[in-house]
């Protein structure tokens, strides 16, 4: 996988280093869009001669899109200006008022914004302004293509975009840019291969590459094992996880040991081997809790796996303890959905042990939290647990109160 990313990064760097073309159209899916943006972010962090201005917001129409780009630029620009003033440096020039005028043609505003950003370069030669317009979603490919076509229009042989490079996204599912700019000068195209086949091949090659450090190869093997698991290649996944576990047990990396044991437990659980799964999850708890700063995501997933497994086995006392712990960890990790689901299952495990009052108190507490967090589906689920309890215990007044609450819930309003 690393070699795939390195090849993409090298191709992007090659574009930035050449002088013939101002724009690169990168064709990729919505799924791969984030990966490309992350690689560009890495280029930004390591570059000393390029200023990057990136905007990944959705494209609905040209006017609103350019409005959003200008506002995003203004926030970043003003933040840097304030920092420069605070450090007694000569601040950047303020944004010209014409650029903020939303009544003007979108392509003109965007062109002037890019030209203004070029004026902020510390040196007129040897530096570039790089604009990354990479909408995660393009609702209107035709309008998007038209905006970019208008943006790149120039008077030959004096293009306006000197010392500027544009990296533009083309949606592989709804292409429009390439055909719209088929005859345009100073434009090149790139289609990085991030297909499942390419990624899998790269991972396998990296794991087998003896020239790489052993730790890198082991990490690639773990990624390969996770992919094997996702494609139900369980025997291969177990073999690779065993190597990963042995390596990190020898190096004393408790986080990786816990991660490996938890992953092996998940494989056994998928195969219906509940006893082996339980042993693995329990074994993962010790390294996951080790040290002053235990890896909370790994610990949380292990606790939740154990809780779900024990509840499915009818071992409700154990499951109750694990759900209680996972609910607290979900709070620390600011994961409201996981917190509320843990509360619901905690109450169920208590109810199945005859702790009806404790269960009702937890469900009521969870429903209150769900209401405050605008999680209607989870709120409804918790209230339905309460309703069933009150119906079974013939508590008519409480039952009516729950029915009244259920009537007020409007679906689809959670964040």
N, C-alpha and C positions, 0 to 999 in steps of 0.2 A: 504494500500500500504506500509505503514511504516513497518508493521509486516512481509510482504514478504521480504523487503530489510533487515530487521534485521535477519531473518532466514538465508538468503543467506550469510550475513556478518558473522554470527555465524559459519556457515559451513566452510567458508574460514579460519576463525580464528582457528577452530578445526584442520584443515589440517596443518596449520603452527605450531600448538602446539604439534603435534604428532612426533614420531621419527622413525616410521617404513617405511614410504613412502617418496620418494624424489619428485615425480611428481603427480600432479592432472590434469586430463583431464576434462575440463569444456565444456560440449556440449551446444551450444546455437546458435541461428540464428544471421545473420548480424544485424538485428534490435535490438536484445537484447545485442549485444556485447558492445555497449556504456554504457549501464546500469551496466554491470559487471565491466567494467573498472572504472567507477565512484565509485563503491563500493570499489574496490581495492585501488583507490586513497585515499578514506577515511581511509582505514586501514593504508596506508602508512603515512598519516598525523598524526595519533594518536599513531603510534608505536614508541617505544623507543629502541627496541631490534632487529628490522629487517631493513635491507637496501633493498629498492625496486629498481629494474631496469626494467622498462616497455618499451615494444615496440609494438605499435598497427599497424605498417605499413603492407601493402598488401604483400602477398606471391605470387610471380610469379614463381621463381625458386630458388633453394637452394643457389647458388653462389651469386646472386644479393641480396637475402634476408639477408644472413649473412653479406655481405658488408654493407648493410644499418644498421643492428644492431650494427656492430662495429663502424661505423661512428657516429651513434646516441650516443653510449656509450662514445666515445672519446670526443664529444662536451661537454657532461655533466661532464665528468671526468676532462677535462681541465679547465672548468669553476670553479669547486670546488677547483682544485689545485691553481688557480690564487687567489681565495678568501682566501685560507689558507696562501698563501705567503703574501698577503696584510695584514692579521691579525697577521703576524709574527709567524705563527704556522708551525710545520714541515709538508711540503706538502706530499701528496700521491706520491707513486712511479709512474713514467711515464708508459704508456702502452707499453708492450714489442713489439718490431718491428715485431716479427713473427706473432703476431695476426693480424696485418694490412696487411700481405702478402696475397693478393687475389688469388695467384696461388696455395695456399695450399687447401686441402680438406675442404669444408665448416664446416662439423661436428667437425673436429679437432680444427679449429679456434674458433668455438663457445664454445666448451668445455674448451679451454684454457682461453677464455675471462671470462667465469663464474668462473673458478678457480682463475683467477687473481682478480676478484671482491671480492672473499672471503678473499683474503689477505688484503683487505682494512678495514675489520671489526675491530672495536676498541678493542674488546676482543675476544680471540679465543673460549671461552666457553660462553654460554648464549646468543649468537647472531646468526642471520641467514642472509644470502643473499637470497633475493627472486627475482627470474626472472619471469617476466610475458611476455610470448610470445603470443600475442593475435591478430593475423592478422584480420583486419576488413573484408578482402576478401582473400580467398584462391583459386587461379586460378588453381593450380595443387595439388589436395589432395594426390595423390600418392607420388609425390616428397616431399611434406611437411611431410608425414608420414615417409618416408625413412630418411629424415634429422633428425627427432626426434628420430627414432629408433637407428640410428648411434650415435647420441649424448648421449643417455642413456646407451649405451653399456659399460660394465665395467667388471673388473676381480673380481669375487666373491672370498672371502668374504670382499674385500677391495674396495668398490665403491668410485669413484672419487668425488662424489657429496655430501660428508659429509658437514654439515652446509650450504647446499644449498637447496632451495625448488624451484621447477618449477611449474608454473601455465600455462597450455597450452590450447589453444582453439581448439575445435573440431567443425566443421561446421555441424549443424544438417541436412542441405540439402545435403551435400556431405561428409559423414563420411569416415574416413580412418585411423585415429589414433588408435581408439579402437581395430579394427581388426589387425592392424599392431603391436600393443603392447599387444595382448591378453595374451601372456605367459610371459610378462616381469615382473620382480620383482620390488618392490618399486614404483608401479604405482597404483593410485586409480582414480575412475571416479565419476563425479558429473554432474547431469542434473538439474539445477535450473528451477523451474516452474514459468515462466514469461508469461504464456498464458493469453489471454484476460479473460478467465473464472476465473483464479486464482487472477488476479489483481482486477477484479470487485468484487469478493467475499471479498477480503481483505479490499477494500475501504468501502464497505457496513458495514462490521463488525467493522471497526475502527470508522465509523460515529455513530454507535449504542453503542459503548463501553463506558458505564457510568464511568468506572474507569479512563478514560483518561481525561486530562484537556479539558475544554469546547472549548478553542481555537483550539486545535488539532482536535477535533471532527468536528468543523465547517469547518476547512480546508479540511478534508476528504470529508465532504458533498459537498463542492464546486467542488472538483475533480470528485466526483460521478455525480454531476449535469452536468459538462462538458461532461462526457461520455454519459449521457442520451441524451444530445443535439446532439452529434455526431452520435448516433444511432436513431435519430428522435423520442425519447421519450419526446416530448415537454412538456406535462403536468407535468411529474415528474421533468423535468429540471426546470420549472418555480417555482414549490413549493420549491425546494431546494435552488434556487437562492434567493427566497424571505426570507427564514430563514437566509441565508448568509448575505443578505443586512441589515436585521434588527439588526443582531448581530454587524456588523461593523459600522452601524449608531449609535448604542448605545455607542460603544467604541471610536467613533470619528476618525476612521482610514479612511482618505479621499481616499487613494489609493485603498483600498479594496471596498469602496463604489462606486467609479468610475468604477472599474473593474466589479462589480456586475451589475450596471446599464447598462453598455455597453453590457454585456453578455445577459441581459434580452432583450435589444433592438435587438440584433442579432437573438434571438429566435422569437420575434414578426415579424421581417423582413422575416425570413424563412416561417412563417405562413401567409405571405401576409398582415399583419396588419401594414401598412406603417405609419399610424398616431401614433400608440402606439410606434412603433420603433423610430420615430423621437423624440417623447417626452422623451424617455429613453436616447437616445444619447445626446440630449440637456441638460438633467438633469445631465448627467455624466460629462459634461464639467466643471461645477463649482468645484466639488471636485478634478477633474483631474488637475485643474490649481491652486489649493490652496497650500499655503506654499511656502517657499523659494526654495525648490527643488522638483518641481512637477514630478510625474512619467512619463517620456517622452514616453515610449512605450505604456502606457495606453492612454495617451493624443493623441498620433499619431493615434492609432487604432480607437479611438472615432471620431476624425476629419475626418479620411478617410471614416468611416462608414457613417457619416453625409453627406460628400461630394458626395459619391456614391448614397446615398438615394435621396438627393435633385436633383442630375442630372437626375436620373431615373424618378423623378416626374416632370421634366421640370422646376424646380425652379433654373434657371441657375445663377442668381445673388448670391443667397445664396451658391450654389455649388462652384462658382468661389472663394468666400472668404475662404471657407473651404479648397479647393485645394491649394490655395495660402499658407495657414498656414501649411498644411500637407507637401508641398514641402520644406518649410523651416525646418520643424522638421526632415524630411528625410535626409536633409543635415547634421544636427547636429548628427543624429544617424548613419551616414555614410552608408546609404542604397541607393545605386545608382539606383537600379531598381524601388524602390518606388518613388524616386525623379523624375525620367524620366516619369513614368506613371502619376504622379500628374501634371507634366508640360503639358503632352499631353492633359489630361482631362481639365486642367485649360484653355488651348487654345480653346478647343471645347466649353466650357461654354461661353467664351468671343465671339467666332464666332457666337454662337446662339443668342447672344444679339446684334449682328451687330458691335462688336468691332473687325473688321477684321484685322486691322493693329496690334493691341495688340496680337491677336491670332497668326498671322504669325510670329511676333517677338519672341513669346514664343516657337513656334514649331521650329523655326530656331535655337534658343538658345539651346533647348533640343537636337536637332539633332547633334549640335556641341559637346555637352557634351557626348552624346552617342558614337560618333565617337572616342573621346579621351579615353573613358573608355572601348572601344572595346565591345560594346553591339550592335551587328549588327541588331538584330531583332527589338529592340526598336528604333534604328536609322532609320531603314526602315519605321517603323510605323509612326514616326514623319514626315519623308520626304513625305510619302504618304498623310498625312494631308495637308502639304504645296502644294503638287502637285494638290490636288483637289481644293484648294483655288485658285491657279494660273490658273487652267483650267477654273473654273467658272467665274473668273474675266478677262479672255482672256489676261493674261500677258505672252505672248509667250516666251520672252527671259528668264524670270525666270523659266518657265515650262521646257525649254530645259536644263537649268542649273541643275534643280532637277533631270531630267532624267539621266543626265550625272553622278550625284552623286550616284544615285541608281545603276547604272551599275558597280560602283567600289566596292560596298559592297559585301563582301564574307561571306556567312553564316557560323555559327558554330565556330567563332573565339573569342567569348566572354569568359571572365573568369568564 
